Amino acid sequence: MSKGYETRLAKGQRARRIVANILLGFSILVVLLAAFWAFFAHSKEDAFLFGYKPYIVASESMEPLIEKYAFVLVAKGGYDDVKAGEVIAFKASRIGGKSVLHRVVDVKPEGFVTKGDAANIADQNIVTGDAFLGRKVWHTNLTAVLYRMLQTPNGVFLVVGLPCAFIAFLVIVTRMVKRALRR
């Protein structure tokens, strides 16, 4: 190999390492920030991080759109702009002030009438500004699927075992290719 090629290769490897270290540092920062937030704010039902709060849905009340164990992201505030049909998070007095995610079926001067999609009747209590936490901005049912998969041995193998085996396969193939290129 020529010296110029080796120099270019070394520069490319250095650039990749710099980018990898920046991404690693950013990832560590995000994990530490999330851990700090979870440790100090986990007991507060209305604690938001950067104006958003993640939820894992604990019941089937919003099925079929939002399944049990789905991941939902709620944006803080916006009480005055809520319209019928939107999904909101609020503190429900009937369950000790715990967070609930239901759809607004009617907007009244005193607050919102809500109902779970799977329910036949509306909730008894009106959601006022004091109980309102925020509006759903995004959700995925993938966490619900993964949770159900992790309840079976085959699912654990698919979710954990196959990705680990794939990573091991990639490492082995990468080392074999590097050795072949060195020759």
C-alpha positions as CSV (number, residue, x, y, z in Angstrom):
1,M,0.0,0.0,0.0
2,S,1.1,3.5,-0.6
3,K,1.8,6.0,2.2
4,G,-0.9,8.4,0.9
5,Y,-3.5,5.7,1.1
6,E,-2.5,4.8,4.7
7,T,-2.7,8.5,5.7
8,R,-6.1,8.9,4.1
9,L,-7.3,5.7,5.9
10,A,-5.9,7.0,9.2
11,K,-7.7,10.4,8.8
12,G,-11.0,8.6,7.9
13,Q,-10.6,6.4,11.0
14,R,-9.9,9.4,13.2
15,A,-12.9,11.3,11.8
16,R,-15.2,8.2,12.5
17,R,-13.8,8.0,16.0
18,I,-14.5,11.7,16.7
19,V,-18.1,11.4,15.4
20,A,-18.6,8.2,17.4
21,N,-17.2,9.9,20.6
22,I,-19.5,12.9,20.1
23,L,-22.5,10.6,19.7
24,L,-21.5,8.5,22.7
25,G,-21.1,11.6,24.8
26,F,-24.5,12.9,23.7
27,S,-26.1,9.6,24.4
28,I,-24.6,9.5,27.9
29,L,-25.8,13.0,28.6
30,V,-29.3,12.1,27.5
31,V,-29.3,9.0,29.7
32,L,-28.0,10.9,32.7
33,L,-30.6,13.6,32.2
34,A,-33.4,11.1,32.0
35,A,-32.1,9.2,35.0
36,F,-31.8,12.5,37.0
37,W,-35.4,13.5,36.0
38,A,-36.8,10.1,36.8
39,F,-35.0,10.0,40.2
40,F,-36.1,13.4,41.3
41,A,-39.5,13.8,39.6
42,H,-40.9,10.2,39.5
43,S,-43.2,10.8,42.4
44,K,-44.8,13.9,40.8
45,E,-47.6,13.0,38.4
46,D,-47.4,16.4,36.7
47,A,-43.6,16.6,36.3
48,F,-42.7,17.4,32.7
49,L,-39.3,17.4,31.0
50,F,-38.8,20.1,28.3
51,G,-42.6,20.5,28.2
52,Y,-43.3,16.8,27.5
53,K,-44.2,13.8,29.7
54,P,-44.0,10.2,28.6
55,Y,-46.6,7.7,29.7
56,I,-47.1,4.0,29.5
57,V,-50.8,3.3,29.2
58,A,-52.0,1.2,32.1
59,S,-55.4,0.1,31.0
60,E,-57.4,-0.9,27.9
61,S,-59.7,2.2,28.2
62,M,-58.4,3.8,24.9
63,E,-58.3,0.6,22.8
64,P,-58.2,0.0,19.8
65,L,-56.4,3.2,19.0
66,I,-54.1,3.2,22.0
67,E,-53.4,-0.2,23.4
68,K,-52.6,-1.2,27.0
69,Y,-48.8,-0.7,27.5
70,A,-48.5,1.8,24.6
71,F,-46.1,4.6,24.8
72,V,-47.7,8.1,24.7
73,L,-46.0,11.5,24.7
74,V,-48.1,14.3,26.2
75,A,-47.3,18.0,25.7
76,K,-47.8,20.3,28.7
77,G,-50.6,22.9,28.7
78,G,-52.9,24.0,26.0
79,Y,-56.1,23.8,28.1
80,D,-57.8,26.7,26.3
81,D,-57.2,25.2,22.9
82,V,-58.6,21.7,23.5
83,K,-61.3,20.6,21.1
84,A,-63.7,17.7,21.2
85,G,-62.0,14.6,19.8
86,E,-58.6,15.3,21.2
87,V,-56.9,12.9,23.7
88,I,-55.8,14.6,26.9
89,A,-54.1,13.6,30.1
90,F,-55.6,14.7,33.4
91,K,-55.6,13.8,37.1
92,A,-58.6,11.7,37.9
93,S,-60.0,12.3,41.4
94,R,-61.9,9.0,41.2
95,I,-58.6,7.1,41.3
96,G,-56.7,9.2,43.8
97,G,-55.4,11.9,41.4
98,K,-53.5,9.4,39.2
99,S,-53.0,10.4,35.5
100,V,-55.6,9.2,33.0
101,L,-55.5,9.5,29.2
102,H,-59.0,9.8,27.7
103,R,-60.7,11.5,24.7
104,V,-62.6,14.8,25.0
105,V,-66.2,14.2,23.9
106,D,-67.6,17.6,24.8
107,V,-66.3,21.0,25.7
108,K,-68.4,22.8,28.3
109,P,-67.8,26.2,30.0
110,E,-66.8,24.4,33.3
111,G,-64.5,21.9,31.6
112,F,-64.2,18.8,29.4
113,V,-66.4,15.8,29.3
114,T,-64.1,12.8,28.6
115,K,-64.5,9.1,27.8
116,G,-62.2,6.2,27.1
117,D,-62.6,4.9,23.5
118,A,-63.4,1.5,24.8
119,A,-66.1,2.7,27.3
120,N,-69.8,3.0,26.5
121,I,-70.4,6.0,28.8
122,A,-68.6,9.2,29.5
123,D,-66.6,9.8,32.7
124,Q,-68.6,11.1,35.6
125,N,-66.3,14.0,36.5
126,I,-65.7,17.1,34.4
127,V,-62.0,17.8,33.7
128,T,-61.2,21.3,34.9
129,G,-58.0,23.4,34.4
130,D,-56.7,22.2,37.8
131,A,-56.9,18.6,36.8
132,F,-55.7,19.1,33.2
133,L,-52.1,18.0,32.5
134,G,-51.7,18.1,28.7
135,R,-52.5,16.9,25.2
136,K,-51.4,13.7,23.5
137,V,-49.0,14.6,20.7
138,W,-47.7,11.2,19.7
139,H,-48.1,7.5,20.6
140,T,-46.9,4.1,19.5
141,N,-48.3,0.7,20.2
142,L,-44.9,-0.9,19.6
143,T,-44.2,-1.0,23.3
144,A,-47.5,-2.8,23.8
145,V,-46.4,-5.4,21.3
146,L,-43.0,-5.7,22.8
147,Y,-44.4,-6.1,26.3
148,R,-46.7,-8.9,25.2
149,M,-43.8,-10.6,23.4
150,L,-41.7,-10.4,26.5
151,Q,-44.3,-12.4,28.4
152,T,-43.4,-15.6,26.5
153,P,-40.1,-17.5,26.1
154,N,-40.3,-17.3,22.3
155,G,-40.9,-13.5,22.5
156,V,-37.9,-13.1,24.8
157,F,-35.8,-14.9,22.3
158,L,-37.1,-12.8,19.4
159,V,-36.7,-9.5,21.3
160,V,-33.4,-10.1,23.1
161,G,-31.7,-13.2,21.6
162,L,-32.0,-12.5,17.9
163,P,-30.6,-8.9,18.1
164,C,-27.7,-10.1,20.3
165,A,-27.0,-13.0,17.8
166,F,-27.2,-10.5,14.9
167,I,-24.7,-8.1,16.6
168,A,-22.4,-11.0,17.2
169,F,-22.7,-12.1,13.6
170,L,-21.8,-8.6,12.4
171,V,-18.8,-8.4,14.7
172,I,-17.5,-11.7,13.3
173,V,-18.1,-10.8,9.7
174,T,-16.4,-7.4,10.2
175,R,-13.3,-9.0,11.7
176,M,-13.2,-11.5,8.9
177,V,-13.4,-8.8,6.2
178,K,-10.7,-6.7,8.0
179,R,-8.4,-9.7,8.0
180,A,-9.1,-10.5,4.4
181,L,-8.3,-6.8,3.4
182,R,-5.1,-6.9,5.4
183,R,-3.8,-9.8,3.3
